[in-house]
Amino acid sequence: MSELFDNPTTEVANHSGRSQPTVSKFFKEVVIRQKSWLSCYESCLVLVEKQEAKLKKLYEKSNKLINKNESTITKEQ
């Protein structure tokens, strides 16, 4: 999570509806209620999935632009 988000605790707290202290405990692997743990875990999965999809689109767009620029250079030569 820390590789994908500047502040994962805030992201998970906002998405899950849990408090930041609860989410901090989740990340520190401190025992919390099962319901809280499940909602934090589910939120992490959803947020990672969304972020990965966003990154995939950016990589695809970048590859298209790079390929377009390379074909333009080849045509000019």
C-alpha positions in Angstrom: 0.0 0.0 0.0 2.8 2.4 0.8 4.2 2.0 -2.7 0.9 3.0 -4.3 -0.4 5.7 -2.0 1.1 8.7 -0.2 -1.0 8.1 2.9 -2.5 4.6 2.8 -4.0 5.0 6.3 -6.1 7.9 5.2 -7.1 6.2 2.0 -8.2 3.1 3.8 -10.0 5.1 6.5 -11.9 7.1 4.0 -12.9 4.1 1.9 -13.7 1.8 4.8 -15.4 4.3 7.1 -13.2 3.2 9.9 -11.2 5.6 12.1 -7.6 6.3 11.3 -6.5 4.8 14.7 -8.3 1.6 13.8 -6.7 1.5 10.3 -3.3 2.2 11.9 -3.7 -0.7 14.2 -4.7 -2.8 11.1 -1.4 -1.9 9.4 0.6 -2.5 12.5 -1.1 -5.9 12.9 -2.5 -5.0 16.3 -5.6 -7.1 17.2 -8.8 -5.3 16.2 -12.4 -6.4 15.9 -13.0 -8.9 13.1 -15.6 -6.7 11.4 -13.1 -3.8 11.4 -10.3 -6.0 10.1 -12.4 -7.3 7.3 -13.5 -3.8 6.2 -9.9 -2.6 6.2 -8.7 -5.6 4.3 -11.5 -5.3 1.7 -10.8 -1.6 1.3 -7.1 -2.4 0.7 -7.9 -4.9 -2.0 -10.3 -2.5 -3.7 -7.9 0.4 -3.5 -5.0 -1.6 -4.8 -7.1 -2.9 -7.7 -8.2 0.6 -8.7 -4.7 2.0 -8.5 -3.3 -0.9 -10.5 -5.9 -0.4 -13.2 -5.0 3.3 -13.2 -1.3 2.6 -13.6 -2.0 0.1 -16.3 -3.9 2.7 -18.3 -1.1 5.2 -17.9 1.5 2.6 -19.1 -0.6 1.8 -22.1 -1.0 5.5 -22.9 2.7 6.0 -22.5 3.5 3.1 -24.8 1.2 4.4 -27.4 2.8 7.8 -27.3 6.3 6.3 -27.4 5.4 4.1 -30.3 3.8 7.0 -32.2 6.9 9.2 -31.7 9.2 6.3 -32.9 7.1 5.8 -36.0 7.2 9.6 -36.7 11.0 9.6 -36.4 11.3 6.6 -38.7 9.1 8.3 -41.4 11.2 11.4 -41.2 14.4 9.5 -42.0 
